Amino acid sequence: MNARASTKVFVTLFIAMHLIVILPGFFSTQGYAEQSRDVPFAPPTRLHFVLADGQFSLRPFVYGWDRAALDTGTYEIDRSQIYPLRFFTTGSPYTVVKGWVATTHLLGAEKPGRLFLFGTDDFGRDEFSRMLYGGRISILAGWIGAAIALFTGGIVGLISGYSGRWVDSVTMRLVELFMALPWLYLLFAVRAILPLRIETTDTFILLIAVVGIIGWARPARLVRSMVLSAKERNFVLASRAMGASHFHILRKHILPQVSGLLLTMAAYLIPQFILAEVTLSFLGLGIGEPVPSWGTLLAELQKYNVLVNYWWMYAPGVALVALFLIYHWASTTIQQKVEVPIA
Amino acid sequence: MRQLAWRLGQSILLLVGVSLCSFVLLSAAPGNFFDELKLNPQISSATVSALQAQYGANRPLPERYARWVASIVRGDWGYSLSYHSPVGGLVWQRARNTLLLTTFAVLLAWMVALPWGIAEALHKGGWIDRTGEVILALLLAMPDVLLALLLLLLAARTGWFPTGGMSSTDAAELSAAAKAWDLARHLFLPATALALTTMPILARHVRSAMVGVLDAPFLTAARGHGIPKFRLLSRYALPVALNSLISLFGFSVGSLLSISLLVEIILSWPGLGPLVVEAVLARDIYVVVAATMFSAACLIVGNLLADVLLYCTDPRIRPVHS
């Protein structure tokens, strides 16, 4: 595969993954808290194409489970009734943005057939839908965390590098202090500011905002080192000689020089903050049930029987690896384009 | 030497800063250990306030910090309220296990990363380099949580390794050699998880450092003199590449401490990780502060060690003796 084609593939995947988690309601097959208590840990529903009489059906269909077998706790398909899949089906309502409730889902099985693409968890909740909703929380956490870290770090770095003298040395000592703390311990310390149990998504965003603040040190140091050389460039000095204000110089001459660095940092930091959220939720310090995040979904695997028996519960982990691969690719590509050192 | 003393002084200042930072952050948290006690209907409010007075928990923050520092100087790390034991012994007992684990993991990671990076650098652009890079990218994208879970699955499915803890239940009756073997078996999984998470970063740095050196004119000259390949690598190329790798060594020690926290929890290694999380949940502030101090100290010591090593290996860094 040549470079151009792989760029296309990666960009498409990047956009697709983010589109899916922006609109989890539409792409999911049901709500994240909907329970089907009669089918705990049901394996992923298989899509069939060949009818009972051997005829090929272009429209995939699913079977239901055998009632009698379900009562004994085993999953055997009942071939007496088929449920064809339909696009743009009407299903359980979800909120697109505040106040706009929709009921159209991309994919669904004809009622009363049930479609669990990635199986179900111990409450019979659809793992696929929970993974999409969980992705929304985790990726949002990554973006918000990275944005806050870049914003605070960028401003501190700009001011510290531009003003120099004692401001610079004080902030750099502070940066060293924050870099001397192992990040997970720092995360715990900052996490301790907020109450232990986090009920809603709103407080969760607050949590992520606080978490984002701990990441300011590294961007601040990188931005500062770039500003140090950027402010000595001839056109900056000329602008200063012509009496431009500091704010004007920072905004018009210095900021464009560090914007490439900021972009690279963003691609590097977003996965880090996704990981921070996953870690917190995994340890039970993040968002509470029943709202899913990739961390809480992975936390299910801490139970021995889930870890060993139900392979479909690993789906969020696979999604994480895929997402991180895409971000790693993005950060190296941007880095090559803008040619900034990152360490 | 003077440089070293200067660095040492700086490190101590840094540690003071770390302690102040974590102390303030944890004190700013809503709710403390006594609030949890108040919820317990079996404990009267008078008892709680008496306890609060006894531990000085109702004093203002600066005073508490000053008292804490004073007790540290005396070698007393405070008292854990939820474990009912002195923090120093509690943390040190766990920290020993964490240190054992991270030391093994660092060794393991470097033992894999060095040959890996060198092999890639030697075959730059070849199929070894490319497949190696793909594997590294995959490992790099693998979150440590998932990696630890997969290793746990391996242990549970195959039964080759114990799934947690540090020693078997019958360890007390074993001979010394059997004990060591038992410990090694328990150590293997967490150490592998840790090593695999840092190895890709190390291997990439080794590769880029070696690529830089291998293209240098002096190495072409040495090759021209007909020096055998192994000697060329070990005596000529590696010492030059070592500089950037030593600073990386300091970094690898520090980052491992953070990752080990998670791995320890998932693979139930009785280190600092489980202790810290329980302490955060119980609002047992002195335990958290002591553990944070310990890990920050390890990070600083790792970097200091790297500096000293650099000083020993690179004559350019040493000041000229007059």
Interface residues (C-beta under 8 A of the other chain):
Chain A: R173 E176 L177 A180 L181 P182 W183 L184 Y185 F188 A189 V190 R191 A192 I193 L194 P195 L196 L275 V278 T279 F282 L283 L285 G295 L298 L301 Q302 Y304 L307 V308 Y314 G317 L320 V321 A322 F324 L325 H328
Chain B: L14 G17 V18 C21 S22 L25 L26 A28 A29 P30 G31 A137 L138 L140 A141 M142 P143 V145 L146 L149 L152 L153 A156 R157 G254 S255 L257 S258 I259 L261 L262 I265 I266 V276 V277 V280 L281 R283 V288 A291 T292 S295 A296 L299 I300
